[in-house]
Amino acid sequence: MEIRQYGPSAPGTSPAAGPPPRRRRRWPLGVLAVALAGGAAGAVLTLLPDEPERRAVPPPPAAGPRTQPQALALAALTSGVPAALPDLTALIGQQEGRVRARPQDARAWAVLGTAYVERGRASADPANYPKAERALTTSIQVRAAGNAEALGGLAALANARRDFGTAKRYGEQALKLTPKRWTAYPPLIDAYTGLGDYEAARGALDKLLALRPGAAARPAVMARASAVYRDRGWREDAVAQLTDAASTARTAPEQGACLTGVGQLAWERGDREDALRHFEAAVRVDPGRWSALAGKGRALAALGRADEALTAYRAALAGQPDPRVTLELGELLESLGQFSSAQEQYELMRERVERSVDGGVDEELLIGQYEADHGDAQDAVVRLEEEWRRQPGIEVADALGWALHRAGDDQEALKYASIATDKAKGGGVRSALYTFHLGMIERDADRPGPARRHLQEALRINPYFSPLRVPEARTALRELGDVPDEPLPGEDG
């Protein structure tokens, strides 16, 4: 088997050492399984110096003709907020010139590596991650002691690659060096969440809020708080935080990210119209917000506007070829009876997963989810059991439970599905998909009462959560009997 190593070791040891290597397995039909690193796609993290506080927070400005894109991207990274993709590319070009001229400039290497991480996340191009790793490793080699910038970049890189254990290690090292800098906390929140340590994530957020970051940082901090509140099941608080963050955001990418988050929260509670409004607003503010375009496709499909939904999805994937969104489009096409087009998307997803794995991203969760529903459920179980041992987050618990069910082991499946939906054991998030999975497992485990209750709950949470699974939930409920005379949630259009 092929063995790969990733990342430098802690300062003071050989940077070539790094964490233990992980094995790579082949995905059936030629797609590689996971290499060794990971991260939550979602947050912009760096440990560069904070921007001075401003007393007045203006509406998101358009970049003036005298504003250098490199400066815009650097300011965004410094403030821990999203940056525009062209600005990141300009910053990368500037920093590459700087490290060529001054190869012993550890901070320049750290900025370069962190910019590569953010460009990879924003573009869904994992080819950026090995470049980021080399730049950040070089920064540590140049200056091992006290290099919080490089450690923060390595934590962000590990989160982007879904290697939450490594992200935790680097994040905690960076925090020890800079305990009063607010940007030290978001990577740890992401890492703790990915590892299923929700108490630690909440504790890190509490410490972050106690620092009272300045006005420039407040939207990013509120967005981070919203994510934790959402995982805790505090939907109204999550929405309030993100709405306030959007209203005080200083740049178009930052406002677009916040509006996209509000749209996603609306989607999760089944409010198609509100979700669509926010996704469309995000695209108007930030046309390069591809995740908002994908969200728009999701909402349009739920509204029965299939042609518009397909157009939105394809536009999103043209800008950001995310394998997870590719799978989502494939399932929409399958639900519409366009089976050959759906198969094309599944094959394209496989290709994109292979590129992602080549960039060092841990895609075992996504592969397992795909295999459970569309391929080899037993292979999904093997992959997801290993993933659960490494980083036992709620999403992995749900995926493993469903894979076990699809492989015919409903009693073992119930254990993991219960973890994913039990607020006392997990983060508290209310997920229609997780609840649907639990209900279907209970049905086949001959527990009709709980199955009926959980399937109804799934449709109450979001009657449109999946174009393929919602019809299955409705059919299962009718087979279970005792369904009220009124239409099931979502059946009234």
C-alpha positions as CSV (number, residue, x, y, z in Angstrom):
1,M,0.0,0.0,0.0
2,E,1.1,3.5,-0.6
3,I,2.0,5.6,2.4
4,R,1.9,9.4,2.5
5,Q,3.2,11.8,5.1
6,Y,1.8,15.2,5.8
7,G,3.0,18.3,7.5
8,P,5.8,19.4,9.8
9,S,6.1,18.3,13.4
10,A,5.9,20.6,16.3
11,P,8.5,23.4,16.6
12,G,11.8,22.1,17.9
13,T,11.7,18.8,16.0
14,S,12.4,17.9,12.4
15,P,9.8,19.5,10.2
16,A,9.9,16.4,8.0
17,A,8.6,14.2,10.7
18,G,4.9,15.1,11.0
19,P,2.0,12.9,12.3
20,P,1.8,9.2,11.6
21,P,1.2,8.4,7.9
22,R,-2.2,7.1,6.9
23,R,-2.9,4.3,4.5
24,R,-4.6,5.0,1.2
25,R,-7.2,2.6,-0.3
26,R,-8.6,2.4,-3.7
27,W,-12.2,3.4,-4.3
28,P,-14.1,0.9,-6.4
29,L,-14.1,1.9,-10.1
30,G,-10.8,3.7,-9.8
31,V,-11.4,6.5,-7.3
32,L,-8.8,6.9,-4.6
33,A,-9.8,6.8,-1.0
34,V,-8.5,9.2,1.5
35,A,-5.0,10.3,2.2
36,L,-4.4,12.1,5.4
37,A,-5.6,15.5,6.1
38,G,-8.8,17.4,6.4
39,G,-10.8,20.3,7.5
40,A,-14.2,21.9,7.7
41,A,-14.9,23.6,4.6
42,G,-16.2,26.5,5.9
43,A,-14.1,28.9,7.9
44,V,-11.4,31.4,7.0
45,L,-8.6,31.0,9.6
46,T,-5.3,32.7,10.1
47,L,-3.2,34.0,12.9
48,L,-1.9,37.1,11.3
49,P,-1.9,40.3,13.3
50,D,-5.3,41.8,14.0
51,E,-6.5,45.0,12.1
52,P,-7.0,48.1,14.4
53,E,-10.5,48.6,15.6
54,R,-12.7,51.0,13.7
55,R,-15.4,53.0,15.4
56,A,-17.8,53.1,12.5
57,V,-18.5,50.1,10.4
58,P,-19.6,51.1,6.9
59,P,-21.7,49.0,4.6
60,P,-19.7,46.6,2.4
61,P,-17.7,48.9,0.1
62,A,-16.7,48.4,-3.5
63,A,-13.0,48.3,-4.0
64,G,-11.8,51.7,-5.2
65,P,-9.4,52.0,-8.1
66,R,-6.5,52.8,-5.8
67,T,-7.0,49.7,-3.6
68,Q,-4.5,47.0,-4.4
69,P,-6.1,43.5,-4.5
70,Q,-3.1,42.1,-2.6
71,A,-3.8,44.5,0.2
72,L,-7.5,43.6,0.2
73,A,-6.7,39.9,0.5
74,L,-4.1,40.4,3.2
75,A,-6.5,42.6,5.2
76,A,-9.2,39.9,4.9
77,L,-6.8,37.1,6.0
78,T,-5.6,39.3,8.8
79,S,-9.1,39.9,10.0
80,G,-10.2,36.3,9.7
81,V,-12.8,36.9,7.0
82,P,-13.4,35.6,3.5
83,A,-11.4,37.2,0.6
84,A,-12.3,37.5,-3.1
85,L,-10.7,34.8,-5.2
86,P,-8.9,37.3,-7.6
87,D,-7.5,39.2,-4.7
88,L,-6.2,36.0,-3.2
89,T,-4.5,35.1,-6.5
90,A,-2.9,38.6,-6.5
91,L,-1.7,38.2,-3.0
92,I,-0.2,34.8,-3.8
93,G,1.7,36.3,-6.7
94,Q,3.0,39.1,-4.5
95,Q,4.1,36.7,-1.7
96,E,5.8,34.3,-4.2
97,G,7.9,37.2,-5.4
98,R,8.7,38.2,-1.8
99,V,9.9,34.7,-0.7
100,R,12.0,34.4,-3.8
101,A,13.7,37.7,-2.9
102,R,13.8,36.9,0.8
103,P,13.8,33.2,1.4
104,Q,14.4,33.6,5.1
105,D,11.3,35.6,5.7
106,A,9.2,33.2,7.8
107,R,6.2,35.5,7.9
108,A,6.1,35.8,4.1
109,W,6.1,32.1,3.8
110,A,3.3,31.8,6.4
111,V,1.2,34.4,4.6
112,L,1.8,32.6,1.3
113,G,0.8,29.2,2.7
114,T,-2.3,30.6,4.4
115,A,-3.4,32.3,1.1
116,Y,-3.0,29.0,-0.7
117,V,-5.2,27.3,1.9
118,E,-8.0,30.0,1.5
119,R,-7.7,29.9,-2.3
120,G,-8.1,26.1,-2.3
121,R,-11.2,26.4,0.0
122,A,-12.8,29.2,-2.1
123,S,-12.1,27.5,-5.4
124,A,-12.6,23.9,-4.4
125,D,-9.2,23.3,-6.1
126,P,-7.2,20.9,-3.8
127,A,-4.1,21.4,-5.9
128,N,-3.5,24.5,-3.7
129,Y,-3.1,22.4,-0.6
130,P,0.3,20.7,-1.3
131,K,1.6,24.2,-2.2
132,A,0.3,25.5,1.1
133,E,1.9,22.7,3.0
134,R,5.3,23.4,1.4
135,A,5.1,27.1,2.1
136,L,4.0,26.6,5.7
137,T,6.6,23.9,6.3
138,T,9.3,26.2,5.0
139,S,8.1,28.9,7.4
140,I,8.5,26.5,10.3
141,Q,12.0,25.5,9.0
142,V,13.0,29.1,8.8
143,R,11.7,30.0,12.2
144,A,10.5,27.1,14.4
145,A,10.2,28.9,17.7
146,G,7.2,31.1,18.3
147,N,5.9,30.9,14.7
148,A,2.2,31.3,15.5
149,E,1.5,32.5,11.9
150,A,2.7,29.2,10.4
151,L,1.0,27.1,13.1
152,G,-2.3,28.8,12.4
153,G,-1.9,28.2,8.7
154,L,-1.2,24.6,9.3
155,A,-4.3,24.3,11.5
156,A,-6.3,25.9,8.7
157,L,-4.8,23.5,6.2
158,A,-5.6,20.5,8.3
159,N,-9.2,21.6,8.7
160,A,-9.5,22.2,5.0
161,R,-8.2,18.6,4.5
162,R,-10.6,17.2,7.1
163,D,-7.8,16.1,9.4
164,F,-9.2,17.4,12.6
165,G,-6.7,15.7,14.9
166,T,-3.8,17.5,13.2
167,A,-5.8,20.7,13.2
168,K,-6.3,20.4,16.9
169,R,-2.6,19.8,17.6
170,Y,-1.4,22.8,15.5
171,G,-4.2,25.0,16.8
172,E,-3.5,24.3,20.4
173,Q,0.2,25.0,19.8
174,A,-0.7,28.3,18.2
175,L,-3.0,29.2,21.0
176,K,-0.3,28.8,23.6
177,L,1.8,31.3,21.7
178,T,-1.0,33.8,21.2
179,P,-3.8,33.3,23.8
180,K,-5.1,36.8,23.5
181,R,-5.4,36.8,19.7
182,W,-9.0,36.0,18.7
183,T,-8.0,34.4,15.4
184,A,-6.4,31.5,17.3
185,Y,-9.8,30.2,18.4
186,P,-11.8,29.5,15.2
187,P,-9.5,26.7,13.9
188,L,-9.8,25.0,17.2
189,I,-13.6,25.3,17.2
190,D,-13.7,23.6,13.8
191,A,-11.3,20.9,14.9
192,Y,-13.1,20.1,18.1
193,T,-16.4,20.0,16.2
194,G,-14.9,17.6,13.6
195,L,-13.6,15.4,16.4
196,G,-17.0,15.3,18.1
197,D,-15.8,17.3,21.1
198,Y,-18.7,19.7,21.3
199,E,-18.0,20.8,24.8
200,A,-14.5,21.9,23.9
201,A,-15.9,23.7,20.9
202,R,-18.3,25.7,23.1
203,G,-15.6,26.4,25.6
204,A,-13.3,27.8,22.8
205,L,-16.2,30.0,21.7
206,D,-16.7,31.3,25.2
207,K,-13.1,32.2,25.4
208,L,-13.2,33.9,22.0
209,L,-16.2,36.0,23.0
210,A,-14.6,37.0,26.2
211,L,-11.7,38.6,24.3
212,R,-14.2,41.2,22.8
213,P,-12.6,41.5,19.4
214,G,-12.8,44.9,17.7
215,A,-15.3,46.1,15.2
216,A,-13.5,44.8,12.2
217,A,-13.5,41.3,13.6
218,R,-17.1,41.2,15.0
219,P,-18.9,39.9,11.8
220,A,-16.4,37.0,11.6
221,V,-16.8,36.3,15.3
222,M,-20.6,36.4,15.1
223,A,-20.5,34.0,12.2
224,R,-18.4,31.6,14.2
225,A,-20.8,31.9,17.1
226,S,-23.7,31.2,14.8
227,A,-22.1,27.9,13.7
228,V,-21.7,26.8,17.2
229,Y,-25.2,27.8,18.2
230,R,-26.6,25.9,15.1
231,D,-24.7,22.8,16.2
232,R,-26.2,23.2,19.7
233,G,-29.7,23.4,18.3
234,W,-30.2,27.1,19.0
235,R,-31.6,28.0,15.6
236,E,-33.0,31.5,16.5
237,D,-29.7,32.5,18.1
238,A,-27.8,31.2,15.1
239,V,-29.9,33.2,12.7
240,A,-29.7,36.3,14.8
241,Q,-25.9,36.1,14.9
242,L,-25.5,35.7,11.2
243,T,-28.1,38.3,10.3
244,D,-26.2,40.8,12.5
245,A,-22.9,39.8,11.0
246,A,-24.3,40.4,7.4
247,S,-25.5,43.8,8.4
248,T,-22.1,44.9,9.7
249,A,-19.9,43.1,7.2
250,R,-17.3,45.4,5.6
251,T,-16.6,43.6,2.4
252,A,-18.7,41.9,-0.3
253,P,-17.1,38.4,0.2
254,E,-17.8,38.7,4.0
255,Q,-21.4,39.8,3.5
256,G,-22.0,37.2,0.8
257,A,-20.7,34.5,3.2
258,C,-23.0,35.6,6.0
259,L,-26.1,35.8,3.7
260,T,-25.3,32.4,2.4
261,G,-25.2,31.1,6.0
262,V,-28.6,32.7,6.7
263,G,-30.0,31.0,3.6
264,Q,-28.6,27.7,4.7
265,L,-30.2,28.0,8.1
266,A,-33.5,28.8,6.4
267,W,-33.1,25.8,4.2
268,E,-32.5,23.5,7.1
269,R,-35.8,24.5,8.7
270,G,-37.6,23.9,5.4
271,D,-38.3,27.6,4.6
272,R,-37.7,27.4,0.8
273,E,-38.7,31.0,0.0
274,D,-36.6,32.6,2.7
275,A,-33.6,30.4,1.8
276,L,-34.0,31.5,-1.9
277,R,-34.1,35.2,-0.9
278,H,-30.9,35.0,1.0
279,F,-29.1,32.9,-1.5
280,E,-30.0,35.3,-4.3
281,A,-29.0,38.3,-2.1
282,A,-25.6,36.6,-1.5
283,V,-25.1,36.2,-5.2
284,R,-26.0,39.8,-5.9
285,V,-23.5,41.1,-3.3
286,D,-20.8,38.6,-4.2
287,P,-21.2,37.0,-7.7
288,G,-18.4,34.6,-6.9
289,R,-20.2,33.1,-3.9
290,W,-20.6,29.7,-5.6
291,S,-22.0,28.0,-2.5
292,A,-24.9,30.5,-2.6
293,L,-25.6,29.5,-6.2
294,A,-25.7,25.9,-5.2
295,G,-28.0,26.8,-2.3
296,K,-30.2,28.7,-4.8
297,G,-30.4,25.5,-6.9
298,R,-31.4,23.5,-3.8
299,A,-34.2,26.0,-2.9
300,L,-35.5,26.2,-6.5
301,A,-35.7,22.4,-6.8
302,A,-37.8,22.4,-3.6
303,L,-40.1,25.0,-5.1
304,G,-40.6,22.8,-8.1
305,R,-38.6,25.0,-10.5
306,A,-36.5,22.2,-11.8
307,D,-35.0,23.8,-14.9
308,E,-33.9,26.9,-13.0
309,A,-32.5,24.7,-10.3
310,L,-30.4,22.7,-12.7
311,T,-29.1,26.0,-14.3
312,A,-28.1,27.3,-10.8
313,Y,-26.3,24.1,-9.9
314,R,-24.4,24.0,-13.1
315,A,-23.3,27.6,-12.8
316,A,-22.2,26.9,-9.2
317,L,-20.1,23.9,-10.3
318,A,-18.6,25.8,-13.2
319,G,-17.1,28.2,-10.7
320,Q,-16.4,25.8,-7.8
321,P,-16.3,22.1,-8.8
322,D,-17.1,20.8,-5.4
323,P,-17.6,17.0,-5.3
324,R,-20.3,17.2,-2.7
325,V,-22.4,19.6,-4.8
326,T,-21.7,17.4,-7.8
327,L,-23.3,14.5,-5.9
328,E,-26.2,16.7,-4.9
329,L,-26.8,17.6,-8.5
330,G,-26.6,13.9,-9.5
331,E,-29.3,13.0,-7.0
332,L,-31.6,15.8,-8.2
333,L,-31.2,14.6,-11.8
334,E,-32.0,11.0,-10.6
335,S,-35.1,12.3,-8.8
336,L,-36.2,13.9,-12.1
337,G,-35.8,10.6,-13.9
338,Q,-32.8,11.8,-15.9
339,F,-30.8,8.7,-15.1
340,S,-28.1,9.0,-17.7
341,S,-27.4,12.6,-16.7
342,A,-27.3,11.6,-13.1
343,Q,-24.8,8.9,-13.8
344,E,-22.6,11.5,-15.6
345,Q,-22.6,13.6,-12.4
346,Y,-21.7,10.6,-10.3
347,E,-18.8,9.8,-12.5
348,L,-17.7,13.4,-12.4
349,M,-18.0,13.4,-8.7
350,R,-15.6,10.4,-8.6
351,E,-13.1,12.3,-10.7
352,R,-13.3,15.3,-8.4
353,V,-12.9,13.1,-5.3
354,E,-9.8,11.6,-6.9
355,R,-8.3,15.1,-7.4
356,S,-9.3,16.1,-3.9
357,V,-7.6,13.0,-2.4
358,D,-4.5,13.7,-4.5
359,G,-4.5,17.1,-2.7
360,G,-4.4,15.4,0.6
361,V,-8.1,15.8,1.5
362,D,-9.8,13.1,3.6
363,E,-12.8,12.2,1.5
364,E,-13.7,9.0,3.3
365,L,-16.9,10.5,4.7
366,L,-18.2,11.6,1.3
367,I,-17.1,8.3,-0.4
368,G,-18.9,6.4,2.4
369,Q,-22.1,8.4,2.0
370,Y,-22.0,7.9,-1.8
371,E,-21.3,4.1,-1.5
372,A,-24.1,3.6,1.1
373,D,-26.7,5.1,-1.2
374,H,-25.4,4.3,-4.7
375,G,-22.8,1.6,-4.5
376,D,-21.2,-0.9,-2.1
377,A,-22.7,-0.5,1.4
378,Q,-20.2,-2.9,2.9
379,D,-17.3,-0.9,1.6
380,A,-19.0,2.2,3.1
381,V,-19.1,0.5,6.5
382,V,-15.4,-0.3,6.4
383,R,-14.4,3.2,5.4
384,L,-16.8,4.9,7.9
385,E,-15.8,2.7,10.8
386,E,-12.2,3.8,10.3
387,E,-13.3,7.4,10.0
388,W,-15.3,7.1,13.2
389,R,-12.3,5.8,15.1
390,R,-10.3,8.8,13.9
391,Q,-12.7,11.6,14.3
392,P,-16.1,10.7,15.8
393,G,-18.2,13.7,14.8
394,I,-22.0,13.7,14.4
395,E,-21.9,13.6,10.6
396,V,-19.7,10.5,10.7
397,A,-22.1,8.8,13.2
398,D,-25.0,9.4,10.9
399,A,-23.2,8.2,7.8
400,L,-21.9,5.1,9.6
401,G,-25.4,4.2,11.0
402,W,-26.9,4.6,7.5
403,A,-24.2,2.5,5.9
404,L,-24.7,-0.3,8.5
405,H,-28.4,-0.2,7.8
406,R,-27.9,-0.5,4.0
407,A,-25.5,-3.4,4.7
408,G,-28.2,-5.2,6.7
409,D,-27.0,-4.6,10.3
410,D,-29.9,-2.6,11.7
411,Q,-29.1,-3.3,15.4
412,E,-25.6,-1.9,15.1
413,A,-26.9,0.9,12.9
414,L,-29.4,2.0,15.6
415,K,-26.4,2.8,17.9
416,Y,-24.8,5.3,15.6
417,A,-28.1,6.8,14.3
418,S,-29.1,7.4,17.9
419,I,-25.8,9.2,18.6
420,A,-26.4,11.4,15.6
421,T,-29.8,12.5,16.7
422,D,-29.4,12.5,20.5
423,K,-28.8,16.0,21.9
424,A,-27.3,14.6,25.0
425,K,-24.6,12.8,23.0
426,G,-24.0,15.1,20.2
427,G,-24.0,18.7,19.2
428,G,-27.8,19.1,19.3
429,V,-28.3,20.0,15.7
430,R,-31.8,19.2,14.3
431,S,-31.3,17.5,11.0
432,A,-34.1,16.2,8.8
433,L,-31.7,13.8,7.1
434,Y,-30.3,12.3,10.3
435,T,-33.9,11.9,11.7
436,F,-35.0,10.2,8.4
437,H,-32.1,7.8,8.6
438,L,-33.0,6.9,12.2
439,G,-36.7,6.4,11.3
440,M,-35.9,4.1,8.3
441,I,-33.5,2.0,10.4
442,E,-36.2,1.7,13.2
443,R,-38.7,0.6,10.6
444,D,-36.5,-2.3,9.4
445,A,-35.6,-3.1,13.0
446,D,-39.3,-3.8,13.6
447,R,-39.8,-0.7,15.8
448,P,-42.9,0.8,14.0
449,G,-43.8,3.4,16.7
450,P,-40.5,5.1,16.9
451,A,-40.0,4.8,13.2
452,R,-43.3,6.6,12.5
453,R,-42.5,9.3,15.0
454,H,-39.1,10.0,13.6
455,L,-40.1,9.9,9.9
456,Q,-42.9,12.5,10.7
457,E,-40.4,14.6,12.6
458,A,-38.0,14.5,9.7
459,L,-40.7,15.9,7.4
460,R,-41.6,18.6,10.0
461,I,-38.0,19.7,10.3
462,N,-37.6,20.1,6.5
463,P,-40.2,18.6,4.1
464,Y,-37.8,19.1,1.2
465,F,-34.5,17.9,2.7
466,S,-33.7,15.5,-0.2
467,P,-35.3,15.0,-3.6
468,L,-34.6,11.2,-3.4
469,R,-35.2,10.6,0.3
470,V,-38.4,12.6,0.9
471,P,-40.5,10.4,-1.3
472,E,-39.1,7.4,0.5
473,A,-40.1,8.9,3.9
474,R,-43.6,9.5,2.7
475,T,-44.0,6.0,1.2
476,A,-42.6,4.5,4.5
477,L,-45.1,6.4,6.6
478,R,-48.0,5.3,4.5
479,E,-46.8,1.7,4.8
480,L,-46.5,2.1,8.6
481,G,-50.1,3.3,8.7
482,D,-51.9,5.6,11.1
483,V,-51.0,8.6,9.0
484,P,-53.3,11.7,9.6
485,D,-55.8,12.5,6.9
486,E,-54.2,15.9,6.2
487,P,-51.3,16.0,3.7
488,L,-47.8,15.1,5.0
489,P,-45.5,18.0,5.4
490,G,-44.4,19.3,2.0
491,E,-47.2,17.6,0.0
492,D,-49.2,20.7,-0.4
493,G,-46.6,22.2,-2.7
